[in-house]
Amino acid sequence: MLAVVFGVLVCVSPSPPVFISMRFCLAAASAGVFLMLYVTRVELCDPSLRLLATMMSGLTVFAGELLLLAVALGCGSWRGLLGTGAAPLSLFLCYGIPGVFPESPRWLLLSERTGDMNSFSERQRDDDSFTELDTESSSSPGRPHLSFPELLHSRNIWKNLCVLGFTSFISHGISHCYSSFRGDVRGFTPSFYWTYLLSVCAGGGAWLLLWATVDRFGRRGILLLAMTLTGLASLILLGLMDYLSESAMTVFSIMGLFSSQAAASLSILFTAEVMPTIIRGSGVGAVMALGCVGRLSSPLMDLRNHYGYFLHHVVYSSLALLAVLSILLLPESKRKPLPQTLADGEQYRRPPLGRRRRDNVPLLATPNPET
């Protein structure tokens, strides 16, 4: 409802200060809708279908961004563009109709909404994800309340959240370095539409790559590979820019943009899978917020006329290498059930770096009593 109200107010703003304020409120309300849709989708899906559902939603966003480019080219004024973009927000009002937007069964279990939970169980009794959730609910003695002292002492949860938030910050922030590298180094100024189209297509291609590889090689391995390619492309562009041709710079820029988009998308999905239900919305929201802070580097560099761009790129490249090392501390969440409580989240630990060698040969041979 807030997104609909602020969307209308943005279109009829009489002055720039009112427009900026309403635009900020619209972005905050839309971010809340996106966050709740993301968390609810992950909680409703079976473990084997989480990646597919998230990939489909990512491709839907990709199609919407392409449609936005077509609408921007077709509209003659900025008010027409804002009005066209705000009109679909009225579809959010249908979420208040009973039965249109399903409630998360994990939230119903935590809040002890027994009536809603029973009605949900009658519709989803044959679903594997509900069978798994029903087993968890029968084993839990009661409603787990959020204890802030216990949350402060949950070191494993904080470690996973900090690593994924740091990865999201770097992957979102370094994307601007790849999309505008040629313009900052050699004076080539690409058009706005070409830069936007390249970034959007890289995001769509990254979702297809994640769908093809993540379930086979794991979340942790693909995130490590994506951040390694991101840092490698950045170091090559910084260290060899005087020796690379235009085509080589374009290839490495596209590779860095592609891998950074994949790392950004996978870090948010990873967070939704390792955070317990009791704080999943807060954890995913914090990682998304850090990603938005990383994206602030793009308008800041534009405001300063890209002054100090080389130092900015060096800092992000160094942090990308540090993120590669920190990803080794993450657990693996492929096809695993979602953690429900803080205790469940503490059990999501990284796999051992090496297997312990066990020597089953006894030191002294035991004599056979029959001989």
C-alpha positions in Angstrom: 0.0 0.0 0.0 2.8 2.4 0.8 4.4 1.6 -2.6 1.2 2.5 -4.4 0.7 5.8 -2.4 4.3 7.0 -2.9 4.3 5.9 -6.6 1.3 8.3 -7.2 2.9 11.1 -5.2 6.2 10.8 -7.2 4.3 11.4 -10.4 2.5 14.6 -9.1 5.5 16.1 -7.2 5.4 19.9 -7.6 9.0 20.6 -6.7 12.4 18.8 -6.7 12.6 18.5 -2.8 9.2 16.8 -2.8 10.2 14.6 -5.7 13.4 13.5 -4.0 11.6 12.7 -0.7 8.8 10.7 -2.4 11.3 8.9 -4.6 13.2 7.9 -1.5 10.0 6.6 0.2 9.0 4.7 -2.9 12.4 3.0 -3.1 12.2 2.0 0.6 8.7 0.6 0.2 9.6 -1.3 -3.0 12.7 -2.7 -1.3 10.5 -4.0 1.5 8.2 -5.7 -1.0 11.2 -7.3 -2.8 12.7 -8.5 0.5 9.5 -10.2 1.7 8.8 -11.8 -1.6 12.4 -13.2 -1.7 12.2 -14.6 1.9 8.7 -16.1 1.4 9.6 -17.7 -1.9 12.6 -19.4 -0.3 10.6 -20.6 2.6 7.7 -22.0 0.5 9.9 -24.0 -1.9 11.2 -27.5 -1.5 15.0 -27.7 -1.0 15.5 -29.1 -4.5 13.4 -26.2 -6.1 14.8 -23.2 -4.2 17.5 -22.4 -6.9 15.0 -22.9 -9.8 12.4 -20.6 -8.2 15.0 -18.0 -7.4 16.4 -18.2 -10.9 13.0 -17.7 -12.4 12.4 -14.6 -10.3 15.8 -13.3 -11.3 15.0 -13.8 -15.0 11.7 -12.0 -14.4 13.6 -9.0 -13.0 15.9 -9.2 -16.1 12.8 -9.1 -18.4 11.5 -6.1 -16.4 14.7 -4.2 -16.7 14.7 -4.8 -20.5 11.1 -3.6 -20.6 12.1 -0.5 -18.6 14.6 0.4 -21.3 12.0 0.0 -24.0 9.5 2.2 -22.0 12.2 4.8 -21.4 12.9 5.0 -25.2 9.2 5.3 -25.9 8.1 7.9 -23.3 8.5 11.5 -24.2 8.8 12.9 -20.6 10.0 11.8 -17.3 6.5 12.1 -15.8 5.2 9.7 -18.4 8.0 7.3 -17.5 7.3 7.5 -13.8 3.5 7.1 -14.4 4.1 4.0 -16.5 6.4 2.5 -13.9 4.0 3.3 -11.0 0.9 1.9 -12.7 1.8 -1.8 -12.1 2.3 -1.1 -8.4 -1.5 -1.2 -8.0 -1.1 -5.0 -8.4 0.3 -5.0 -4.9 -3.1 -4.3 -3.5 -4.3 -7.8 -4.4 -2.0 -9.2 -1.7 -4.7 -8.3 0.8 -7.2 -10.6 -0.8 -7.4 -13.9 1.2 -5.8 -16.8 -0.6 -3.8 -14.7 -3.1 -0.5 -14.3 -1.3 0.3 -17.5 0.7 1.8 -17.1 4.2 5.1 -18.8 5.0 4.4 -22.0 7.0 7.7 -21.5 8.9 6.5 -18.2 10.1 3.1 -19.7 11.1 5.0 -22.3 13.1 7.1 -19.8 14.9 4.1 -17.5 15.7 1.9 -20.5 16.8 -0.9 -19.6 14.3 -2.5 -23.0 14.7 -5.6 -22.3 12.7 -3.7 -21.0 9.7 -1.2 -23.8 10.0 -4.0 -26.5 10.0 -5.6 -25.0 6.9 -2.2 -24.9 5.2 -1.5 -28.5 6.1 -4.8 -29.6 4.6 -3.8 -28.1 1.2 -0.1 -29.1 1.3 -0.2 -32.5 3.1 1.4 -34.4 0.2 4.2 -31.9 -0.3 7.8 -33.0 0.7 8.7 -29.6 2.1 5.7 -29.7 4.4 6.5 -33.2 5.5 10.0 -32.0 6.5 8.5 -28.9 8.3 5.9 -31.1 10.1 8.7 -33.3 11.4 10.5 -30.2 12.7 7.4 -28.9 14.4 6.7 -32.2 16.1 10.3 -32.3 17.5 10.3 -28.7 18.8 8.9 -28.4 22.3 7.4 -24.9 21.9 7.6 -21.5 20.3 11.3 -20.4 20.1 11.5 -16.8 21.2 14.3 -14.5 20.0 16.8 -14.0 22.8 19.1 -11.1 22.2 21.8 -12.4 24.5 21.7 -15.7 22.7 21.8 -13.9 19.3 24.9 -11.9 20.5 26.7 -15.2 21.4 25.8 -16.9 18.1 29.3 -16.6 16.7 28.7 -18.9 13.7 25.6 -17.0 12.6 27.4 -13.6 12.9 30.4 -15.1 11.0 28.3 -16.2 8.1 26.4 -12.9 8.0 29.5 -10.8 8.0 31.2 -12.9 5.3 28.2 -12.8 3.0 27.5 -9.1 3.7 31.1 -8.3 2.8 30.9 -10.4 -0.4 27.7 -8.6 -1.4 29.2 -5.2 -0.7 32.3 -6.0 -2.9 30.5 -7.7 -5.7 27.9 -4.9 -6.0 30.5 -2.1 -5.7 33.0 -3.4 -8.1 30.5 -3.9 -10.9 30.7 -0.2 -11.7 34.5 -0.5 -12.3 34.0 -3.0 -15.1 31.1 -1.2 -16.8 33.0 2.1 -17.1 36.6 0.9 -17.3 37.2 1.9 -20.9 35.7 5.3 -20.4 37.9 6.1 -17.3 41.2 4.8 -18.7 41.2 5.5 -22.4 38.7 8.2 -22.9 36.1 6.1 -24.6 32.6 7.2 -23.6 29.9 4.6 -24.2 26.3 5.6 -24.4 24.1 5.3 -21.3 21.8 2.8 -23.1 24.8 0.5 -24.0 26.1 0.5 -20.5 22.7 -0.2 -19.0 22.0 -3.0 -21.6 25.4 -4.6 -20.9 24.9 -4.6 -17.2 21.3 -6.1 -17.4 22.4 -8.8 -19.9 25.3 -9.7 -17.6 22.8 -10.2 -14.7 20.5 -12.4 -16.8 23.4 -14.5 -18.0 24.7 -14.8 -14.5 21.4 -16.3 -13.3 21.5 -18.9 -16.1 25.1 -19.8 -15.1 24.0 -20.2 -11.5 21.1 -22.4 -12.4 23.4 -24.7 -14.4 26.2 -25.0 -11.9 25.2 -24.3 -8.3 23.2 -27.4 -7.7 26.0 -29.5 -9.2 29.1 -27.9 -7.5 27.5 -26.3 -4.5 26.8 -22.7 -3.4 30.2 -22.3 -1.6 32.3 -23.5 -4.6 30.5 -21.4 -7.2 30.6 -18.3 -5.0 34.4 -18.8 -4.5 34.8 -19.3 -8.3 32.8 -16.1 -9.1 34.8 -13.9 -6.6 38.1 -15.4 -7.9 37.2 -14.5 -11.4 36.1 -11.0 -10.3 39.4 -10.3 -8.5 41.4 -11.9 -11.4 39.8 -9.7 -14.0 40.3 -6.6 -11.9 44.0 -7.3 -11.4 44.5 -8.0 -15.1 42.8 -4.8 -16.1 44.8 -2.7 -13.5 48.2 -4.3 -14.1 48.2 -4.8 -17.8 46.0 -2.0 -19.1 49.0 -0.5 -21.0 49.6 -3.7 -22.9 46.0 -4.9 -23.6 44.2 -4.2 -26.8 40.7 -2.8 -27.0 39.2 -6.2 -27.6 41.1 -7.7 -24.7 40.0 -5.0 -22.3 36.4 -5.5 -23.4 36.6 -9.3 -22.8 38.0 -8.9 -19.3 35.6 -6.1 -18.4 32.6 -8.3 -19.5 34.1 -11.3 -17.6 34.5 -9.2 -14.4 31.0 -7.7 -14.8 29.5 -11.2 -15.4 31.2 -12.8 -12.4 30.5 -9.9 -10.0 26.8 -10.1 -10.9 26.8 -13.9 -10.2 28.5 -13.4 -6.9 26.1 -10.7 -5.9 23.0 -12.8 -6.7 24.4 -16.0 -5.1 25.4 -14.2 -1.9 21.8 -13.2 -1.2 20.5 -16.7 -1.9 23.2 -18.1 0.3 22.2 -15.8 3.1 18.5 -16.8 2.8 19.5 -20.5 3.2 21.9 -20.3 6.1 20.1 -17.7 8.3 17.5 -19.2 10.7 13.8 -18.4 10.1 13.6 -16.4 13.3 16.0 -13.8 11.8 16.0 -14.6 8.1 14.3 -11.4 7.0 16.7 -9.3 9.0 19.8 -11.2 7.7 18.8 -11.0 4.1 17.8 -7.4 4.5 21.2 -6.6 6.0 23.1 -8.3 3.1 20.9 -6.5 0.5 21.5 -3.2 2.3 25.3 -3.7 2.2 24.9 -4.4 -1.5 23.1 -1.1 -1.9 25.9 0.7 0.0 28.4 -0.9 -2.5 26.4 0.4 -5.4 26.8 4.0 -4.0 30.2 4.0 -5.5 28.7 4.5 -9.0 26.9 7.8 -8.4 29.8 9.1 -6.1 32.3 8.5 -8.9 30.0 10.3 -11.4 29.6 13.3 -9.1 33.4 13.6 -8.7 33.9 13.3 -12.5 35.6 9.9 -11.9 38.4 11.7 -10.0 40.5 9.1 -8.1 39.1 6.2 -10.1 42.3 4.2 -10.2 42.7 4.2 -6.4 39.0 3.3 -6.1 39.5 0.3 -8.4 42.7 -0.8 -6.5 40.8 -0.8 -3.2 38.0 -2.8 -4.5 40.4 -5.3 -6.1 42.2 -5.8 -2.8 38.9 -6.3 -1.0 37.8 -8.8 -3.6 40.9 -11.0 -2.9 40.1 -10.7 0.8 36.6 -11.9 0.1 37.9 -14.9 -1.7 39.7 -16.0 1.5 36.7 -15.3 3.7 34.4 -17.4 1.6 36.4 -20.5 2.7 34.8 -20.0 6.2 31.2 -20.5 4.9 29.2 -23.7 5.2 27.5 -25.5 2.3 23.7 -25.3 2.1 23.0 -27.2 -1.1 19.7 -29.2 -0.7 19.8 -28.8 3.0 16.7 -27.9 5.2 16.3 -24.3 6.2 17.4 -23.7 9.8 14.5 -22.7 12.1 16.0 -21.5 15.3 19.3 -19.9 16.4 20.5 -23.3 17.6 19.8 -24.7 14.1 21.7 -21.8 12.5 24.7 -22.5 14.7 25.0 -26.0 13.3 25.6 -24.6 9.8 29.4 -24.8 9.9 32.0 -25.0 7.1 33.1 -28.5 6.0 36.6 -29.5 7.2 39.4 -28.5 4.9 40.9 -31.9 4.9 39.9 -35.4 6.1 41.6 -36.8 9.1 43.6 -39.9 8.3 42.6 -42.8 10.4 45.0 -45.7 10.9 43.0 -48.8 11.6 46.0 -51.1 11.9 46.6 -51.9 15.6 50.0 -51.2 17.1 50.2 -54.7 18.6 48.7 -57.8 17.0 46.2 -59.4 19.3 46.8 -63.2 19.5 44.0 -65.5 18.5 42.6 -67.3 21.6 42.0 -70.5 19.5 45.7 -70.9 18.7 
